[in-house]
Amino acid sequence: MTTFDDAASRALFNQVASHAASLGLFDFPVATHEPKNAPGNGLSCSIVLDTIGPVQSSGLTATSIKVVFKVRIWNSMLQEPQDGIDPNQLAAATTLMNAYTGSFTFGSTVREIDLLGEFGDSLSAVAGYIEIDKRIMRVIDITLPVIVNDAWTQGA
């Protein structure tokens, strides 16, 4: 029996977004899509799907999977004071990553957040710049690998 069906996959996505929003870190609602326009001044967050694939701990009748999300923290590179941009982003990223490391769960089908990279990518973050809407944005991309137990039923 497949446990990671349409409802479960949507619920997981919503749980990731609502968790980020519940921490009160962002000046805008958490988006579950890549923004088409540059966010305004202040911290914003978007969550998008990165990769999906089976993990080696699957059993004989069901396949467990890794669902990797990109949690992107956005800020205008020209926001004032500029000396606050990276410290604000670092604080938001480490607060999120601490919450993922703690007692955070996404429901009964989720085994774990792959903190240390047991199945490939670990919980990590990379900072960079993105141009959107002719504005340069400072971003931090958090890689959030989620292991889902017995997601798909194996057949003969």
Sequence and secondary structure as in RCSB ss.txt:
>XXXX:A:sequence
MTTFDDAASRALFNQVASHAASLGLFDFPVATHEPKNAPGNGLSCSIVLDTIGPVQSSGLTATSIKVVFKVRIWN
SMLQEPQDGIDPNQLAAATTLMNAYTGSFTFGSTVREIDLLGEFGDSLSAVAGYIEIDKRIMRVIDITLPVIVND
AWTQGA
>XXXX:A:secstr
  SS HHHHHHHHHHHHHHHHHTT  SS  BSS  SS   SS EEEEEEEEEEE TT  SSEEEEEEEEEEEEEE
ETT SSGGGHHHHHHHHHHHHHHHHHTT    TTEEEE TT TTS  SEEEEEEEEETTEEEEEEEEEEEEEEEE
EEE   
